[in-house]
Amino acid sequence: MAYVKKKVSDTSLPSTDSETADVDESAVDLSAMNGVVFSTKKKIPLDAVVYVKNLTGGMLIYQDTRTGYIYTWQNYGEEVPIEMRELVNMKNTNPKFFTENWIQMDINVLRDLRMDNYYKDFMSYEDIETLLDNTADVIVKKLEKASPVIKNSVGLRALQLIDERKLTDINVIKSLEEALGCELIER
C-alpha cells in the first residue's frame, strides 16, 4: 500500500491553507514528528478497465509482451479500453507511450503508474480541440511547451479545420506555421 505525506495544522501556529489538509480516518498519526501524517492511498485495482485515448496523428499499435494481445487505435482521439495491469506492463516494457504523450488517460491512473510527471505541460484531446479557437498569441504561447507529438496533433487538426474551411484566419495560420515549423497552406 502506498503512503502519502500530508501536513497537519499545529494549534500553536497560525493556520494557513497550505498547512492543513483533510486526513483519512485510516491515517496513522505521527504528528509528534514535525506535524506530518501518513495516510494510506487507495490504488486502482489491476483488473480495472481504463479508457486510453490516442493522441498521435494516426494509427497507434501496442502489443502486450506478457499476453501477446494487440491494442490498436485507428485514429486521433479514439479510445480503447485497457486493463490497469496491461498499462503497468506498457509502462515497464514501452514507456515511450507515456514519455512522448502518445496516449491520454485519467490523471489518477497516471499517478498510480507514476507517469504523471511526463504530463505536466500536457495538452489533452479536449485542449487541442479548443486551442485553435484562440488568438494567434495564445496558441503560440501554449505550443511553446508542447511535446513534438502534441505539436504534430495540433498541426493535423489545423489541416483538417483548414480543409473544412473552419480555420480561415490567416494570422492564426501563419502563427501556427511558425510555432509548428511546417507549412499548413500552399503559397
N, C-alpha and C positions, 0 to 999 in steps of 0.2 A: 504494500500500500504506500502511496506517495504522501509526503508531508509538505505542507506549505507554511512558511513563516508569516505571522501576522503581528503587527504592533497592537498593543492594547494601551488604553489610556491609564496614566498614573494619576491618582487623585491629588497628589501633591503638586502636580504641574498643570498649567492651563491646558485645556483640551482644545485640540485643533482637529480638523477633518482628517489630516494625514496621519495623526497619531491614533485614531480609533478605527476599529473595524468590528463588524459583527462576527462573533465567534460561535462555532458549532457547539452543540451540546456534547458532541463526542470528542471535543478538543481536550488535550492534556494540558493542564495549566502549569506553565513553568514561569509564571510572572515574577518569581523571585530572581530569575535570571534575566535582568535587563528588560523586563516588560515584554518578552517575546512569548507568543503562544503558538504551538504547533498543532494544526488541525488536520485531520485526515481529509484527503481529497478523493472524491469518488471518480474512478476511472471508467471509461466507456468499455463495456464488455467486448471481448474479442469476437463474439458471434453477432454483434450489432451490425446492421446494414447502414452504410453511409453512401449518400449520393455524391458522386465526384463529377465535376464539370470540366470539360475540355476548354482550355484557354489558348490552344495553338490555332494557327490559321487553317489547318486541315485535319487530316486523319491522324489519330494518335493510337498507338498499339502498345499494350503491356502484356507480357506473358509471365505468369507467376512461375517461378522456378521450382516451387515446392509442389504445386498441384498440376502444373502444366496448362492451366486454364488461361485462355487468351481474352483479355478485355480490349474492346475496340470502340473508340469514339470516332464516328464518321465525320462530324462537322464541329465547327467552333460553337461552343455553348451547349453541346449535347451532354446530358447527364447519364451516368452509368452507375448502377448500384454495386457496391463492393463491400465485402465484409471487413471489419476492422482488422482481423488477423492478416488478411491479404494486404492491407495498407501498411501494416507493420513489416511484412515481408518486402513490400515495394520499397519502403524506406531503407531497409537493410541491404537490398540487392541492387536497387537502381535509384539512388537518392536524387538524381537529376530531375525527376518528375516534380520534386519539391524545390530544389535549389534553383531551378530555372523557371519556376512558376508555370509549369505546363498544365497543372491541374488546380482546381479550386474546390474547397470543401469547408465545412463549418469550422470556425476558429477553435472550438473546444476539441475537435478531433486533432487539429494541428498541434494544440498544446499537449495533448496526450502522447502524440508521436514525437514531441519535442522538435518540431519543424516550424514552429510559429515565428522564429527569428528570421526565416527567409521570406516572410510575408509582411515585413514592416512597412515598406514603401509599395505595397501591393495594390494593384487596381483590380477590383472584382469584375466579373462579367457585366454586372449592372452599371458599375462605374464607367466602363468602356463605352457602353451603350449611350450613356448620358453625357460623356465627355465632349462629344462633338457638337453639342448644343450650346457650349460656352463660347466666350470670345477667344480670339487668337492668343492673347496674352495668357489667359488661364490655361488653355490647352498646352502651350509651350512649357509653362511652369510645372504642370503636372507630369509632363512627359520627361522632364529632366532626370527624375529619379527612377523612372520605369526601367524594368529589365528589357533586354532585347526581344524576348518573346512577347511581352506586353506591347512594345512598340510595333512589332510585326502585326499583332492582332488589331491594334488601333489603325494601322495603315490599311489592312484588308477591309476593316469595317468602313473606313473612309472611302475606299474604292467602291464598295457596294452602294454607299449613300450617294456618291457622285454619279454612278450608273443609273440609280433610281431617281436622280435629279432632286434629291432631298438635301444634299450638301452643295450649295451653289455660291457661297460667299468666297470670293477669290482671295481675300485677306486670310481667312482661316485655312484655305487650301495651301497658300504659299507658306504660312507659318508651320503647317503640318509637314510640308515637304522639307523645310529646313530642320525641324526637330527630329524627323524620322530619317533624314538623309536619303530620300528617294523621290522619284517623280511620280505624282499622282495623276496629272493630266498632261496630255501632249501639247507642246507649244510649237 
